[in-house]
Amino acid sequence: MNCAYSTNAGAKRKINQDALLAATINQNGKLYYIFAAADGLGGHRSGEVASQAAIDYIANNLRDVDNYFDFHEMDRFINRVNSDIIKKSVHNPNLSGMATTLTLCILDNQNLSISQIGDSRAYRINDDGIKQLTKDHSLVQMLVDEGRISEEEARLHPQKNVITKALGTDSKVNIDLFNYTISADDTFLVCSDGLYNMVSEEEIFTIIRKNSPKQAVKKLINLANKNGGTDNITVLVFSNEEAGSD
């Protein structure tokens, strides 16, 4: 596995409410790679606590799941993450209302599972181009699905940061689970909206295709900040290729 990752407060924010995870799990003799991005909601108190709580719970408890590609198992697991965040907010009034997005990728050499809630994203980049593998839980995405606005209008919509699902807001959440077969030339990107709102998909594709994961992560964050850096920026880039020299 060749991977790189980083999170950055952005040019305009003093606090970074994003959190990330890059890890491996040996489950019954099989190795799985784990990549996740969580974006604490800026409109809620202690978003940075919520995002880190989600990442910590996953890191400490993901081995309890038998099948990472089964919807019901992953839905139950993500709901345990949700319950842990709510429990922390109930026990500490200063954390009341905290919430976070989550995009969780689990892969072996052939398969990729993505558990999704909120508007952080996962992309696949290969010879065919760049493709978003997740679907935003957002007001703007709902408007697109209903045919009320176009994809182009969605990119410029003043309410594009309003999300419809998050961990920590309700006692029960319904996740999306996407399962994909992966190939040797695939590279994957997991990111918070601080990246894709500042950097176009065309620019993301070019940077990832022309650079190692380590250099791509650095250049993507730098470009997001150069273009305004109005939000926290989290970027994880990974592929099945072995790491080369930078």
LINMO-V737974 format. One record per residue. RES is the residue in three letters. PHI is phi in whole degrees, -180 to 180 (999 if undefined). Layout:
((RES/PHI) (RES/PHI))
//
This chain:
((MET/999) (ASN/-111) (CYS/-146) (ALA/-155) (TYR/-162) (SER/-165) (THR/-133) (ASN/-141) (ALA/-66) (GLY/92) (ALA/-76) (LYS/-112) (ARG/-107) (LYS/-89) (ILE/-115) (ASN/-96) (GLN/-94) (ASP/-87) (ALA/-146) (LEU/-139) (LEU/-141) (ALA/-136) (ALA/-155) (THR/-125) (ILE/-132) (ASN/-98) (GLN/-115) (ASN/55) (GLY/83) (LYS/-114) (LEU/-94) (TYR/-121) (TYR/-106) (ILE/-119) (PHE/-135) (ALA/-147) (ALA/-129) (ALA/-129) (ASP/-120) (GLY/-64) (LEU/-73) (GLY/-65) (GLY/-84) (HIS/-115) (ARG/-71) (SER/60) (GLY/-59) (GLU/-67) (VAL/-71) (ALA/-63) (SER/-65) (GLN/-69) (ALA/-63) (ALA/-63) (ILE/-64) (ASP/-65) (TYR/-63) (ILE/-62) (ALA/-60) (ASN/-90) (ASN/-130) (LEU/-63) (ARG/-63) (ASP/-72) (VAL/-85) (ASP/-81) (ASN/-130) (TYR/-73) (PHE/-108) (ASP/-100) (PHE/-59) (HIS/-64) (GLU/-66) (MET/-70) (ASP/-64) (ARG/-64) (PHE/-65) (ILE/-64) (ASN/-69) (ARG/-70) (VAL/-60) (ASN/-59) (SER/-64) (ASP/-64) (ILE/-66) (ILE/-63) (LYS/-60) (LYS/-64) (SER/-72) (VAL/-69) (HIS/-77) (ASN/-132) (PRO/-55) (ASN/-69) (LEU/-104) (SER/-57) (GLY/86) (MET/-69) (ALA/-157) (THR/-156) (THR/-82) (LEU/-156) (THR/-123) (LEU/-117) (CYS/-108) (ILE/-130) (LEU/-141) (ASP/-112) (ASN/-76) (GLN/-128) (ASN/-131) (LEU/-131) (SER/-113) (ILE/-126) (SER/-97) (GLN/-132) (ILE/-150) (GLY/102) (ASP/-125) (SER/-70) (ARG/-136) (ALA/-126) (TYR/-127) (ARG/-112) (ILE/-123) (ASN/-156) (ASP/-61) (ASP/-83) (GLY/122) (ILE/-118) (LYS/-135) (GLN/-74) (LEU/-96) (THR/-113) (LYS/-125) (ASP/-63) (HIS/-93) (SER/-144) (LEU/-61) (VAL/-65) (GLN/-63) (MET/-61) (LEU/-65) (VAL/-65) (ASP/-61) (GLU/-83) (GLY/77) (ARG/-86) (ILE/-138) (SER/-90) (GLU/-60) (GLU/-67) (GLU/-65) (ALA/-63) (ARG/-64) (LEU/-109) (HIS/-67) (PRO/-66) (GLN/-109) (LYS/-68) (ASN/-94) (VAL/-83) (ILE/-104) (THR/-106) (LYS/-141) (ALA/-161) (LEU/-80) (GLY/106) (THR/-96) (ASP/-134) (SER/-67) (LYS/-132) (VAL/-120) (ASN/-113) (ILE/-89) (ASP/-99) (LEU/-123) (PHE/-112) (ASN/-116) (TYR/-131) (THR/-90) (ILE/-112) (SER/-123) (ALA/-64) (ASP/-94) (ASP/-79) (THR/-120) (PHE/-119) (LEU/-125) (VAL/-117) (CYS/-154) (SER/-90) (ASP/-68) (GLY/-63) (LEU/-88) (TYR/-72) (ASN/-79) (MET/-109) (VAL/-128) (SER/-71) (GLU/-62) (GLU/-64) (GLU/-68) (ILE/-60) (PHE/-59) (THR/-62) (ILE/-65) (ILE/-70) (ARG/-71) (LYS/-100) (ASN/-137) (SER/-66) (PRO/-53) (LYS/-61) (GLN/-71) (ALA/-63) (VAL/-59) (LYS/-61) (LYS/-69) (LEU/-66) (ILE/-66) (ASN/-61) (LEU/-70) (ALA/-60) (ASN/-69) (LYS/-63) (ASN/-84) (GLY/139) (GLY/52) (THR/-77) (ASP/-140) (ASN/-64) (ILE/-127) (THR/-123) (VAL/-138) (LEU/-127) (VAL/-124) (PHE/-152) (SER/-151) (ASN/-80) (GLU/-69) (GLU/-72) (ALA/-67) (GLY/-108) (SER/-80) (ASP/-91))
//
